């Protein structure tokens, strides 16, 4: 089921609040576009014959491509649409399992921290713990994402 949320301001993010993304099926075109953009044409991602002889038995997604899809799920959910000032990074990110062509991914996002930023009164820090899974529930990305998000009073 697809989920779409209204944009959230800093004040709207309560610790423990959970959001769920839509699903998205990974295609061969995704692999090629990521390789073209990044310049990473490693054979494990782009050479079907080579990849068949690896431990995975097929091509796997680039780790950075999986991360980019994760950030895309956050933005596509709508929760930081026009309210995010900046993506500030991650304290940790794990990629415990590979993503293959044909996998359908989705993501759960939980607010783990909301903190005033002493130097700003127009925005605050919001940290989302994210878990991206495949269609069978296998976790392919875990981490936290830090955003600088506008306050209502900044509008």
C-alpha angles and dihedrals in degrees: 000000000000119000127201126179136194116254111275126217122210091268091054095061108090120184109259095025110138131210130188126208131218118258125258130190116223115231137194087250088061090056092049095045091050091049091049094049097043099035089231106135095162108164093234086069102033111027113074095189094049094045093052088067094053129090088265096055091217143036117298129205119260111259091235089051090057089050092049090052089052093055088046091057090055092052095040090054087067096228095120099029107141091346101077112091095181146352102234101191138255135286090210142357128185127189101194098168137027128256117224134197106275096030115132112219133197134168142218118210123194125186104238099170141015116183137172114240106225095212095053135054094180097063146019140201119267120185120197122196105214132197119185118195139182126237091274095051096258110149113236101169135021127174148105128269123205120210134181103222129191121249120230090247090060092068 
